[in-house]
Amino acid sequence: MAAAVAGEQGIYAAAAVELADGRRWLLNPRPLRSASLIKLFVMAEAFRRAGRGELDLEERVAVPPEARVGGAGALEHAPPGTARTWRELVEVMIVESDNTATNIVIDRLGMASVNALAAALGCRETVLRRKMMDFAAAAAGRENYTSPADVAAILTRIYRGECVAPAADAAMAAILLRQEDRCKLPLLLPAGTAVACKSGELAGAEHDAGIVYGPGGDYVLAVMSDGLADEARGRAVIARLSRTVYDWMHKI
């Protein structure tokens, strides 16, 4: 993995897990600003609470005007009176990376609950400190963080049915397979390769992480970056690294 990012400006960190035997490889292990990768942990907590009977995923809730924020997702522009089920909010939080949906779900779950789940999963470099698009909080030092190792860990648990419960984990994997942003991890992989992934970006940062279902075996890859002067190049580097790992995993 190091060769794929050698000489590139900025910070690149990555984690890969071969799911057949659990072997793991790390590149520059460290926590970085999470961007939308934190939504993986929000989704998992929503399904955990649903499994405990503390959240009815089929309950419809209003999308209040004051909750609407930009950045990603269609709910920012939803007409007055719009309502969605909690399940639909979780789905668009991942599929469209909808920030309005994310903030509504965070308000319902509580940041402390999401952080407790991350800690219980052993993801101790992950912390949710602010809602989406709250850049004032970030400037004040309340930033969200995670690491490729933590993201690879939760994706590995989802794949194995060991994150929340087998049915919930299968539902989360199915949502991740529908993510609309395909310009990083999946971009250079062979046509038809199934990738259950979640991307993220901030100014100077590009991330993508997912479960890759390959003919030679399934694996998890999480790539994060920061300090990028050219974000388009960062996306291209992640796509190139993804193909390098795919070829190595399949001994191409």
LINKANOR-V348171 format. One record per backbone hydrogen bond with DSSP energy under -0.5 kcal/mol. NH is the residue of the N-H (numbers start at 1). CO is the residue of the C=O. Records with the same first field share a line. If there is no record, write none. Layout:
NH=CO  CO
This chain:
4=1
5=1  2
6=2  3
8=5
11=226
13=224
14=27
15=222
16=25
17=220
18=23
19=17  218
20=218
21=18
22=18
25=16
27=14
32=146
34=144
37=34
38=35
39=36
40=37
41=38
42=38
43=39
44=40
45=41
46=42
47=43
48=44
49=45
50=46
51=47
52=48
53=50
54=49
55=49
57=55
59=56
61=84
63=82
64=62
67=64
68=65
72=70
76=73
77=74
78=75
82=79
84=61
86=59
87=57
89=85
90=86
91=87
92=88
93=89
94=90  91
95=91
96=92
98=92
99=72
100=72
102=98
103=99
104=100
105=101
106=102
107=103
108=104
109=105
110=106
114=110
115=111
116=112
117=113
118=114
119=115
120=116
121=117
122=119
123=118
124=122
126=123
127=145
129=127
134=131
135=133
138=134
139=135
140=136
141=138
142=137
143=141
145=127
146=32
148=30
151=147
152=148
153=149
154=150
155=151
156=152
157=153
158=154
159=155
160=156
161=157  158
162=157
163=157
169=165
170=166
171=167
172=168
173=169
174=170
175=171
176=172
177=173
178=174  175
179=176
180=95
182=180
187=184
188=184
189=186
193=190
194=213
196=211
197=176  195
198=209
200=207
202=205
205=202
207=200
208=223
209=198
210=221
211=196
212=210  219
213=194  211
214=212
217=214
219=212
220=17
221=210
222=15
223=208
224=13
226=11
228=204
234=230
235=231
236=232
237=233
238=234
239=235
240=236
241=237
242=238
243=239
244=240
245=241
246=242
247=243
248=244
249=245
250=246
251=248
252=247
